[in-house]
Amino acid sequence: MRINSFTIGADPELFIINKRTGKVVSSIGLIPGEKGNPWVGEDMPKGFGLEIDNILAEFNIPPVKNWEGFVNNIQYMKDYIAKFVSNKNPDLGIKCIASQKVDSDQLQSEEAQLFGQYNGRLLGRPSIVNWAKTVNKNQNKKFKYRDNSEDCERLQNIVERRE
């Protein structure tokens, strides 16, 4: 079957950083909107939004039908967020990277310690934790990954306490 019509959208996350120190700054209290309820600025076109996701800034873009529109939408929001945080503090900027070391002082709030939250519900169900354990035990030995089965156990305990 051939697909003739499709749309492309996204809701990526990015880090807020202190440009002077290079350290990650939590988006909690800095970025408006919350997971599942994005903030929409008066100057934003329809379909765009901004929210926090744990300590990261997450943004929403409207779906488009071509690659150029997709790239333009991503760039629009990267520029928007960079300007937004810089207006709050000129030392702040953004960093688009998959992972980053974060100082513990940025992880002290309850929101910063939630994993997999959506609309106020924790999604880290034991079945997901068990899947993660299985994946960790069956890793390809060519790659050196940290065995995080203890983290999975801890996550499972957190999930059970919150439900």
C-alpha positions as CSV (number, residue, x, y, z in Angstrom):
1,M,0.0,0.0,0.0
2,R,1.3,3.4,-1.0
3,I,0.8,6.4,1.3
4,N,0.2,9.5,-0.7
5,S,-0.6,12.0,2.0
6,F,1.0,12.4,5.4
7,T,1.9,15.1,8.0
8,I,5.0,15.5,10.1
9,G,4.9,17.0,13.6
10,A,6.9,16.8,16.8
11,D,7.2,17.7,20.5
12,P,10.9,17.7,21.1
13,E,12.7,18.6,24.4
14,L,15.8,20.7,24.9
15,F,18.0,21.8,27.7
16,I,18.2,25.3,29.1
17,I,21.8,26.2,29.9
18,N,23.7,29.0,31.5
19,K,25.9,30.1,28.6
20,R,28.6,31.4,30.9
21,T,29.1,28.2,32.9
22,G,27.7,25.7,30.4
23,K,25.7,24.1,33.1
24,V,22.1,22.9,32.8
25,V,19.4,25.1,34.3
26,S,16.0,23.6,35.2
27,S,13.2,24.9,33.1
28,I,10.8,24.5,36.2
29,G,9.7,28.0,37.1
30,L,11.3,29.4,34.0
31,I,9.2,28.0,31.2
32,P,5.5,28.4,31.3
33,G,3.1,25.6,30.5
34,E,3.0,22.1,31.9
35,K,3.1,18.7,30.4
36,G,-0.1,18.1,28.5
37,N,-1.1,21.8,28.8
38,P,1.3,23.9,26.7
39,W,1.5,27.7,27.1
40,V,0.8,29.5,23.8
41,G,2.3,33.0,23.5
42,E,0.2,35.7,22.0
43,D,2.8,36.1,19.3
44,M,3.0,32.4,18.4
45,P,1.3,31.1,15.3
46,K,-1.5,28.5,15.7
47,G,-0.3,25.0,16.6
48,F,2.8,26.0,18.5
49,G,3.2,25.7,22.3
50,L,5.7,25.6,25.1
51,E,5.8,23.5,28.3
52,I,8.1,21.9,30.8
53,D,8.9,18.2,30.7
54,N,10.7,17.3,33.9
55,I,13.6,19.8,33.9
56,L,13.6,20.2,30.1
57,A,11.8,22.7,27.9
58,E,9.4,20.9,25.5
59,F,7.8,22.5,22.5
60,N,5.0,21.6,20.2
61,I,4.8,22.4,16.5
62,P,1.8,22.0,14.1
63,P,1.9,19.1,11.7
64,V,3.0,20.0,8.1
65,K,3.0,18.1,4.8
66,N,6.6,18.7,3.8
67,W,10.2,18.5,5.2
68,E,10.9,22.2,4.7
69,G,7.9,23.2,6.8
70,F,8.9,20.8,9.5
71,V,12.5,22.1,9.7
72,N,11.2,25.7,9.7
73,N,8.8,25.0,12.5
74,I,11.5,23.4,14.6
75,Q,13.9,26.3,14.0
76,Y,11.1,28.8,14.8
77,M,10.6,27.3,18.3
78,K,14.3,26.9,19.0
79,D,14.7,30.6,18.2
80,Y,11.6,31.5,20.2
81,I,12.8,29.6,23.3
82,A,16.3,31.0,23.1
83,K,14.9,34.5,23.0
84,F,12.4,33.8,25.7
85,V,14.9,32.5,28.2
86,S,17.5,35.2,27.3
87,N,14.8,37.9,28.0
88,K,14.5,36.4,31.5
89,N,18.2,36.2,32.0
90,P,20.8,37.1,29.3
91,D,23.1,34.3,30.5
92,L,20.6,31.7,29.5
93,G,20.4,29.8,26.2
94,I,19.3,26.5,24.8
95,K,21.2,23.3,24.1
96,C,19.8,20.5,21.8
97,I,21.4,17.3,22.9
98,A,20.1,13.8,23.8
99,S,21.6,13.8,27.3
100,Q,23.5,16.1,29.6
101,K,25.0,15.9,33.1
102,V,22.8,17.9,35.5
103,D,23.9,19.2,38.9
104,S,21.9,18.0,41.8
105,D,20.8,21.5,42.8
106,Q,18.7,21.5,39.6
107,L,16.9,18.3,40.6
108,Q,15.5,19.2,44.0
109,S,11.8,19.9,43.1
110,E,9.2,17.2,43.1
111,E,8.6,17.9,39.4
112,A,12.3,17.4,38.6
113,Q,12.1,14.0,40.2
114,L,9.1,12.7,38.2
115,F,9.7,10.3,35.3
116,G,7.2,9.7,32.5
117,Q,4.5,12.1,33.6
118,Y,1.6,13.0,31.4
119,N,-1.4,15.0,32.5
120,G,-0.4,14.5,36.1
121,R,-0.3,10.7,35.8
122,L,2.9,8.7,36.2
123,L,3.4,6.4,33.2
124,G,6.2,4.4,34.7
125,R,4.1,1.3,35.2
126,P,5.7,-1.9,36.5
127,S,5.3,-3.5,33.0
128,I,7.5,-0.8,31.6
129,V,10.0,-1.2,34.4
130,N,10.0,-5.0,33.8
131,W,10.5,-4.4,30.1
132,A,13.5,-2.2,30.9
133,K,15.0,-4.9,33.2
134,T,14.7,-7.4,30.4
135,V,16.3,-5.1,27.9
136,N,19.2,-4.3,30.3
137,K,19.8,-8.1,31.0
138,N,19.9,-8.9,27.3
139,Q,22.1,-6.1,26.0
140,N,24.5,-6.6,23.2
141,K,27.8,-7.1,25.0
142,K,29.8,-5.2,22.3
143,F,28.4,-2.0,23.8
144,K,29.3,-0.9,27.3
145,Y,26.1,0.2,29.0
146,R,25.7,0.7,32.7
147,D,23.4,-2.0,34.2
148,N,20.6,0.0,35.6
149,S,18.5,-2.8,37.0
150,E,18.8,-1.2,40.5
151,D,17.4,2.0,39.0
152,C,14.5,0.0,37.5
153,E,13.8,-1.5,41.0
154,R,13.9,2.0,42.5
155,L,11.5,3.3,39.8
156,Q,9.1,0.4,40.4
157,N,9.1,1.3,44.1
158,I,8.4,5.0,43.3
159,V,5.5,4.0,41.0
160,E,4.0,1.7,43.6
161,R,4.1,4.5,46.2
162,R,2.5,7.1,43.9
163,E,-0.4,5.0,42.8
